[in-house]
Amino acid sequence: MSKKKTKKRRTKKSDTQKGIRIDIISKDRLSAMAPMEKIRLILDMVRSGSIVILERGLTPEEEAKLIEMTMTEITPDDFSGIEIESYPGKQRTTFLGKLLGKTMFETRLTVVGAADQLKTLKRDHDFISALVSVRS
């Protein structure tokens, strides 16, 4: 008796998978980067279709620069800008900060995505709810 060999069919994954890519960047990686490197990394990732989650958010100055750079890159047919949502930062004053009159802002988790893909539904001091859609 001969045994009949059967071949298993392997299905190829489609190169055009539909879905949402979420990239999470650790605070360790962000802290090792210069402010402009962070901003460029975030913009490039969002432009490629990712929703970016930063474990440690941006400083107010970095966030302002990110928005400023985004505004220069908006094009009607290609890039509609970004939606950015963060937990409110905590103010922290150290002894040296008190002497110098400086307050440090401790930033928290931040979510960044393309404006046509990410819509914030609700934001609280410890809760962010967002609707993410697949780009068409």
Helices and strands as residue ranges (DSSP letters): E 21-25, H 27-31, H 35-47, E 50-54, H 60-73, E 82-86, E 90-92, H 95-100, E 104-106, E 110-114, E 118-124, E 127-132
